[in-house]
Amino acid sequence: MTIHTYSFLDVMCVMTGPGGVVNMGGNSGVSKEGITIEATEDIGTTTYGAGGEWMHSLHAARPAKAMVRILKTSPINALLSTLFALQTSTASLFGQNQILVSDIGRGDIVTCFGVRFGQFPSITWAEDANMNEWSFIVGRVNWNLGDGQVV
C-alpha cells in the first residue's frame, strides 16, 4: 500500500538574479496561500477550415506568471523590495532572474527562466497582519511534475 502525503516543508523555491539569492520555500515566511506558477498562453492554436477540418499548431513559447505570497512579518519582503529597486533601476539588470521550485516529496521540478518582477505588491496595514503578493513574469517555464513516489 502506498501512502501519499504532502508538506510545504518539502517545497524549495529559490530565486537567483542580479543582487542576490532569495529562499522562498518552506520555513521562509511564505503564507499558507503559497506559491503559484501558471501558464499565461495556450501551448498551441487550433484553426478550423470551412469544411470542418482542423489544424493544430504547436507554439514554441512557454510564458508564465509566478506568484509568491509572503507573510507581512517575513524579512523576505525587505530582500525582494531591495531587489525590485535594484533590478528596475537599469535595463541591464531587468528580467535576469531564475526561479526554481521543487517538491522533494513529490519529485516536482519547475524552472522559470528570464524572470522579471511584475507589479510591486499592494501593501495593506490592517487590524490583522496579512501577506504581500509578489508577482513575477516568466519568459519561459519548464514543467516536470513527479510521480509522488519519491522516498
LINGI-V536174 format. One record per backbone hydrogen bond with DSSP energy under -0.5 kcal/mol. NH is the residue of the N-H (numbers start at 1). CO is the residue of the C=O. If there is no record, write none. Layout:
nh=NH co=CO
nh=NH co=CO
//
This chain:
nh=4 co=2
nh=5 co=3
nh=10 co=7
nh=11 co=8
nh=12 co=102
nh=14 co=100
nh=15 co=22
nh=16 co=98
nh=17 co=20
nh=20 co=17
nh=22 co=15
nh=24 co=13
nh=24 co=22
nh=26 co=11
nh=28 co=25
nh=31 co=69
nh=34 co=31
nh=36 co=67
nh=38 co=65
nh=40 co=63
nh=41 co=63
nh=45 co=57
nh=47 co=55
nh=49 co=53
nh=52 co=49
nh=55 co=47
nh=57 co=45
nh=59 co=43
nh=62 co=139
nh=64 co=138
nh=65 co=38
nh=66 co=136
nh=67 co=36
nh=68 co=134
nh=69 co=34
nh=70 co=68
nh=70 co=132
nh=71 co=29
nh=72 co=130
nh=74 co=71
nh=77 co=74
nh=79 co=75
nh=80 co=76
nh=81 co=77
nh=82 co=78
nh=83 co=79
nh=84 co=80
nh=85 co=81
nh=86 co=82
nh=87 co=83
nh=88 co=84
nh=89 co=86
nh=93 co=90
nh=94 co=90
nh=94 co=91
nh=96 co=93
nh=97 co=115
nh=98 co=16
nh=99 co=112
nh=100 co=14
nh=101 co=110
nh=102 co=12
nh=103 co=108
nh=104 co=10
nh=104 co=102
nh=106 co=103
nh=107 co=103
nh=108 co=103
nh=109 co=144
nh=110 co=101
nh=111 co=142
nh=112 co=99
nh=113 co=140
nh=115 co=97
nh=116 co=137
nh=118 co=135
nh=124 co=122
nh=126 co=124
nh=132 co=70
nh=134 co=68
nh=134 co=132
nh=135 co=119
nh=135 co=133
nh=136 co=66
nh=137 co=116
nh=138 co=64
nh=139 co=113
nh=139 co=114
nh=140 co=113
nh=141 co=62
nh=142 co=111
nh=143 co=141
nh=144 co=109
nh=148 co=106
//
